[in-house]
Amino acid sequence: MNYSFFFFTFVAIILHIMKKLFSVLFMVLVASAAWAQGNTAIDELKTDPRKAYGTDYPYQFANPQLTKAPKGYKPFYISHYGRHGSRYYWNAMLYQELANLLSKAHERGQLTKEGEAFYEKFMAAKEELQTGVSELSDLGWEQHQYIARTMFNNFPEVFKKGGNVLAISSLTGRCVLSMSSFCQELVQCNPKIEIREQSSRFTLDGVVPSDRQNPVKHSFPKATPRWEQNRDKFPTDESLRDKIVKRTFTSTDSLPGNLHHIGSNLINLYTSLPSIGHEGMMAGLVTDEEIAAQWEQSNLGSYSWVFGPQYEMIPILEDIIKKADAVLSGQSDHIADLRFGHDTCLGPLTVLMGLNGADKDPEDPYDVKNCYQNWQTGKASNLQLVFYRGKKGSDDILVKCLLNGREASLPVSTTQYPYYRWADFRDFYTARCNKNKN
């Protein structure tokens, strides 16, 4: 009997079975990973429903654990872009329209019990709200203090000897004050830090390129996300607006505004209240959980909103690269370059840079939540690029990206995530910028 034949046949069968098992196991792991990724956003909402506020979500005072740098590497420079902190609602019309609406409903007896309680609280705060339109709130100031101190504590090597910092801001007051809060806190951490603060048309290209007052005029192509081709696959749900209106008014007959607009105003007010210390104003009318239940729909709109003007942010990305190159070449002695602007810039910038896959542009509307979540562009949201140098005399520079204090992935090849070689980063994004200029 040929035992060798049977032996090798048996081994071949075992290997074939093992190969099949490994293939199945691999597919299960891939499917599990995809399922986990697809449910990440929803799981986060369950943990913190206020994330459904999207761009109204206030910055959280947290300090996530960061991955240690590879051996021998130390941080020496930071490039930053931050949105202004929490503020009163940006448009005076919201407060004016609600004041008019509630006053008429109160006079005509068209408010529910909960609506009357809301009316009293709103009218008591009316003067404050209308005076504060678009202004930075106390919470907004505190958010940037916290972010600055956290940056200082996380990367002491950058700041311990002091040094020069340039901070530039949009021309809007809430951004200027956010910059001031941040910079004052850094100097409190180390008085040896010298900061030049600038809010000027000269520097708009590096912070708000699309500002009408920017003397540098650009023309960039607009982009349309692919999910919009399948918009009909995601049904629109207006039921929450209807519920809030019915909880507030016994009738809306003869009241100004259509139901959709009234409901939208009420939701916009509700999500703005935590930023100004008036969370309880609309008790009994709407809950965070209800806002969270319709978040995916609002997130789709947000994705289109940030996806379209992404190429208009090319000057910001080029400013980041230019200033980093100046530091690396010795032409600049900055230990940090800080920028303070708006969600209208930071949101599109995250798409342009593909932070955490924001540039994936899925066709399926239900996949958008897996690559972009609008709460990442909330109040005081920020991007930090931290640069690391190896041994003295080495030209090998690494960079790590933080989005709202958490390590973020980039569409750049790396073997040591969350760290990327600066040369690879620079080449990748320079090519992306050049490709998308008119």
C-alpha positions, 0 to 999 in steps of 0.5 A: 500500500502506498502510504505516502500517497494517502499521507499527502492526499490527507494533508492536501485535504486538510490544507484545503479545508483550512484554506476554506475556513480561513477564507470564511473567517476572513469574510466574517471579520470583514463583514463584522468590521463593516457592520461595526463601522456602519453602526458607529455613528448610531452607537455614538448617538445612543451614548450622547444624543446631543451629537444630533445637534450637528454643527450646533453640538457644543465642544466637549471638555474631554481629553482622549488618550493619544498614541505615543510617538515612535521612539526618538520622535518629539513634537516641535510644531503645531498647525491648527484650524479652529471654529469659533466657540459656542454663540447665540444664534447667528441670524436675528430673524430666528428670535424676531420671528419666534417673538412675534409668533409666540406673542400673537399665539399668547394673545389669542389663547393658541398656546398649550400649557407647555407652550405657555411655559415656553412663551414665558421663558422665551420672553424673559430672555428675549432682550438677551437673545436679540442683543446677543445675536451671533455673539460668542457666549461665555461657554464659547470663551471657555471652550477655547481656553480648554482647547489651548490648555489641553494642547499645551499639556499634550505637547509640552515639548512644543511650548516649554521653551516659549517661542513665536506663534502667529494667530489669524482670524476671520473678521467676525467678532466671535472668531476674534474673541475665540482667538483671544481666549485661546491665545491668552490661555496659551500665554497663561500656560507659559509667559515666554510664548509670544503671540501675534494676533491678526484679524485682517484682509491680508490673512483671509486666504489662510482662514476664510478664502471665500470671504467677499473682502478677501483681496485674493479672488479665486475660482474653484469648481463646485462638487456634488456628492453622489448620494444626491443621485439616489435621494429618493432612496432616503425618505424625508420625515417631517413628523418631528416638526409637526409634533413640536408645533402641536405640542406648542400650539393648540392651533396655528390658524392665522399665525405667521409662517407655515408649519414647516418653517415654524417647526424648523425655527423651534428645532433651531432654537432648541439645539442652540440653547445649550450654547447659551445656558438656556437648556430648560427653555423648551421643556416638554416640547422636544427631547434630545432623543427625538432630535437624534431619531432624525439625525441621519436625515439632517446629516445628509443635508450637512454632507452636501453642504460641506461637500460642495465648497470643499475646493474653496478651502484649497488656500487654507490647505496650501497655507498649512503646507507653506507655513510648515515648509517655512518652519522646516526650512528655517525661514520661520521660527514659529512653534505654532500657527493658529487659525480661527474661522467658521464651520463653513470652512472647517467642514469643507476642509475635512472633506477636502483632506478626507479626515476619517474618510470624509472624502469617500463620497458614497452613492448610497445615502445610508452609507454617508453616516459612516464617513461623515458626522456633522457633529465633528464640525460643532462649536469650537471644533478644531483640526490640529496637525502635530509635527514630530522630529526624529534624532537631531540632524534627521530630515525625517518628519512625522505628522499626526492629525487630531480632529476635536482632540482625537486622532484622525485618519488621512487618505495618505499611506502610512505604516505607523498610523496615526503618524504619517511621513510629512513628505508623503503628506505634502506630496499627496495634498499638493497633488490634490490641490493642484488637481482641483484648481481651475 
